[in-house]
């Protein structure tokens, strides 16, 4: 009888151990992703593709920090990930222009903001892909053609009438124009939508990514463009003049030329009846825009 009790006790212990072992072998559902950049002509004249830094954002929970992968040879990578939907954002941070600031704190993307210090080529490439679905025990391969990100140049050529050229400094801002790129797709990052300036020069140059959009996009994106607005202040204190003008007429120009030149003519606004001194601003697209 005692032997049977011992045997039953041993069987009971074995049952507990088997149960614990089953709990231990419960695994996390995971799959594999392989990324292959198709550089092709992008690396013509170069010995190797550039180093690429990748961010994998888990779209099922955007509060989770992205998984970062550094691809030193620019040839791609393979990574095992928990199942779910991911957004891939990759770019050549090491080789890009020194006048670009990268901000990875934006939700589910990286933003590249260009400086206005010089106008050398950005040398910026992105290897990005949206909505990558990782399934359990499956391997998927994404071949991605890198996109070269290019900035446009906006030139403002000022001429003054009515003795306004004696007033300085020239201060102002352009709203509705961005200097930042969303590195998911190389397009305008919409939260950065103005340029401010203060200068004594009649010719101003800016490096821009394009126009900003409002928050309610329709199927026809062009109908939702925000017309950029140029605001100016000439002089300071009681002798200052202010004015603004919509640049809506140049919207179509942002879709084609890489070098946009605007002739800006500034006159005194003699018909204004208020207490402030106002200026009338006229803008014309220069024939040398290309």
Secondary structure, DSSP 4 states (H G I P E B T S, - for coil): -HHHHHHHHHHHHHHHHHHHHHHHT----EEEEEEEE--GGGGTT-SSPPPEEEEEEETT-TTSPPEEEEETTSS-EEEEEESEEEEEEEE-TTTS-TTEEEE--STTS-EEEE-SS------EEE--EEEEEE-TT-EEEEEE--EEE--EEEEEEEEE-TTGGG---EEEEEETEE-EEETTTTEE-TT--EEEEEES-SEEEEEE-EE-B-S---SSGGGGBPPPEEEEEESSGGG-EEEEEE-GGGGGGGGT-SEEEEEEEEEE-TT--SSS-BEEEEEEE-TT--
